[in-house]
Amino acid sequence: MDRKIIRARLLSFLREPDSPEDTGSFRYLEDGGLLIEAGRIVAMDDFARLDADQAQVIDHRPHLVMPGFIDTHLHFPQTQVIASWAAELLDWLNDYTFPEETRYSDPALCATMAARFLDRLTDHGTTTAVAYASVHAASAEALFAEGFRRDMRLITGKVLMDRNAPDGLRDTAQSGYDDSKALIARWHGRGRLGYAITPRFAITSTPAQMEAAQALAAEHPDCHIQTHLSENHAEIALSCQLYPEAADYTDIYARYGLLRAGSLLGHAIHLSDREIGALAEAGATPVFCPTSNLFLGSGLFDDARLRAAGLRNAIATDIGGGTSYSLLATLAEGYKVLQLQRQRLHPYRAFHWITRGNACALGLEGQIGTLDAGTEADLVVLDARATPAMAQRMERARGLMDELFTLQVMGDDRAVVQTYVAGRGVKAGPK
């Protein structure tokens, strides 16, 4: 039966909450129903008001249903180097990440790992991902194919890197351009897929390759751009050494036309006032990656400073420098990073961030990130009593905010009862 109604407590944000008291920023139904047809939400209403005739009713009470989580920065080929010890970013890349990514020249490995990668995401409630593939076209091809098979909203791209990487992990300016063009032609806009033009970072691309990325961006203005910016002091120094004509790290990307709306800049920690102004003027999006920033000791993301300049920040797991696939765990670490700077991440804003907020950052708020009629039926079902410790905490919960904060601080994949991708339940297991 294609027509179904999800019955549960429902929560969907209308705008970003101004404060912990801003209950007008969301819609919350104690006994709600989502009418779903052909993978889209037709209506969100009190269950009693919906016509359940000829509909399959799936009752998730007393659990909470929200839009599926949106992860805006993570690395498909790094799933097996999570929790690898290293001194800091560049050591971690050279000792673990680059050797691991050389394996992704093998199409069979890519296909196997693409299925496992997307399983891990949906197990944790993530229904949309913006992911880096490896330098090999086969890695992006496999991830696109698996995403298409699942009808999942997925943005990815072949990494561009033609220097400062080992044998087997470099392309050329021309081959990177050609491979990207072919992947865009084959996959961009097909199903729920999108392409991200993906120079890894300035250190691993020559000026010729940056020019090739610039050409791709000009030829495909509807593609996202993803790269890394100002994660680590040693990275910044080397980038500026390699591009001495640039005013700073941010200016490297600006000179090659890679700063615009739809540019996703991972980390963006150590920025000057000039750089922040340039990002705001371009409409680019910094991406906060708290678990990897803490794991690699990179620094503290200054969310309030960037927001004060008019920037819209996204948030992400950054697997595999990040240490968890869970955007709930990401919110927990993000809360701590901001607490250290006397910034407050209250639970309404936190859950807005990983749903509608990240959708807005991607320019996709009309398609994902809410439970609005007409949007894609990507959902997560959450249980704030999923573990004994959470259940014990919830005995003293005073309402929705306490429930959300319990999920934010104590939750992980065990709190995800079910995940729906385009209206289809995809999480296996006893729940």
Rosetta blueprint (number, residue, H / E / L):
1 M L
2 D L
3 R L
4 K E
5 I E
6 I E
7 R E
8 A E
9 R E
10 L E
11 L E
12 S E
13 F E
14 L L
15 R L
16 E L
17 P L
18 D L
19 S L
20 P L
21 E L
22 D L
23 T H
24 G H
25 S H
26 F E
27 R E
28 Y E
29 L E
30 E E
31 D E
32 G E
33 G E
34 L E
35 L E
36 I E
37 E E
38 A L
39 G L
40 R E
41 I E
42 V E
43 A E
44 M E
45 D E
46 D E
47 F H
48 A H
49 R H
50 L L
51 D L
52 A L
53 D L
54 Q L
55 A L
56 Q E
57 V E
58 I E
59 D E
60 H E
61 R E
62 P E
63 H E
64 L E
65 V E
66 M E
67 P E
68 G L
69 F E
70 I E
71 D E
72 T E
73 H E
74 L E
75 H E
76 F H
77 P H
78 Q H
79 T L
80 Q L
81 V L
82 I L
83 A L
84 S L
85 W L
86 A L
87 A L
88 E L
89 L H
90 L H
91 D H
92 W H
93 L H
94 N H
95 D H
96 Y H
97 T H
98 F H
99 P H
100 E H
101 E H
102 T H
103 R H
104 Y H
105 S H
106 D L
107 P H
108 A H
109 L H
110 C H
111 A H
112 T H
113 M H
114 A H
115 A H
116 R H
117 F H
118 L H
119 D H
120 R H
121 L H
122 T H
123 D H
124 H L
125 G L
126 T E
127 T E
128 T E
129 A E
130 V E
131 A E
132 Y E
133 A L
134 S L
135 V L
136 H L
137 A H
138 A H
139 S H
140 A H
141 E H
142 A H
143 L H
144 F H
145 A H
146 E H
147 G H
148 F H
149 R H
150 R H
151 D L
152 M L
153 R E
154 L E
155 I E
156 T E
157 G E
158 K L
159 V E
160 L E
161 M L
162 D L
163 R L
164 N L
165 A L
166 P L
167 D L
168 G L
169 L L
170 R L
171 D L
172 T L
173 A H
174 Q H
175 S H
176 G H
177 Y H
178 D H
179 D H
180 S H
181 K H
182 A H
183 L H
184 I H
185 A H
186 R H
187 W H
188 H L
189 G L
190 R L
191 G L
192 R L
193 L E
194 G E
195 Y E
196 A E
197 I E
198 T E
199 P E
200 R L
201 F L
202 A H
203 I H
204 T H
205 S L
206 T L
207 P H
208 A H
209 Q H
210 M H
211 E H
212 A H
213 A H
214 Q H
215 A H
216 L H
217 A H
218 A H
219 E H
220 H L
221 P L
222 D L
223 C L
224 H E
225 I E
226 Q E
227 T E
228 H E
229 L E
230 S L
231 E L
232 N L
233 H H
234 A H
235 E H
236 I H
237 A H
238 L H
239 S H
240 C H
241 Q H
242 L H
243 Y L
244 P L
245 E L
246 A L
247 A L
248 D L
249 Y H
250 T H
251 D H
252 I H
253 Y H
254 A H
255 R H
256 Y L
257 G L
258 L L
259 L L
260 R L
261 A L
262 G L
263 S E
264 L E
265 L E
266 G E
267 H E
268 A L
269 I L
270 H L
271 L L
272 S L
273 D H
274 R H
275 E H
276 I H
277 G H
278 A H
279 L H
280 A H
281 E H
282 A H
283 G L
284 A L
285 T E
286 P E
287 V E
288 F E
289 C L
290 P H
291 T H
292 S H
293 N H
294 L H
295 F H
296 L L
297 G L
298 S L
299 G L
300 L L
301 F L
302 D L
303 D H
304 A H
305 R H
306 L H
307 R H
308 A H
309 A L
310 G L
311 L L
312 R L
313 N L
314 A E
315 I E
316 A L
317 T L
318 D L
319 I L
320 G L
321 G L
322 G L
323 T L
324 S L
325 Y L
326 S L
327 L H
328 L H
329 A H
330 T H
331 L H
332 A H
333 E H
334 G H
335 Y H
336 K H
337 V H
338 L H
339 Q H
340 L L
341 Q L
342 R L
343 Q L
344 R L
345 L L
346 H L
347 P H
348 Y H
349 R H
350 A H
351 F H
352 H H
353 W H
354 I H
355 T H
356 R H
357 G H
358 N H
359 A H
360 C H
361 A H
362 L H
363 G L
364 L L
365 E L
366 G L
367 Q L
368 I L
369 G L
370 T L
371 L L
372 D L
373 A L
374 G L
375 T L
376 E E
377 A L
378 D L
379 L E
380 V E
381 V E
382 L E
383 D L
384 A L
385 R L
386 A L
387 T L
388 P H
389 A H
390 M H
391 A H
392 Q H
393 R H
394 M H
395 E L
396 R L
397 A L
398 R L
399 G L
400 L H
401 M H
402 D H
403 E H
404 L H
405 F H
406 T H
407 L H
408 Q H
409 V H
410 M H
411 G L
412 D L
413 D H
414 R H
415 A H
416 V E
417 V E
418 Q E
419 T E
420 Y E
421 V E
422 A L
423 G L
424 R E
425 G E
426 V L
427 K L
428 A L
429 G L
430 P L
431 K L
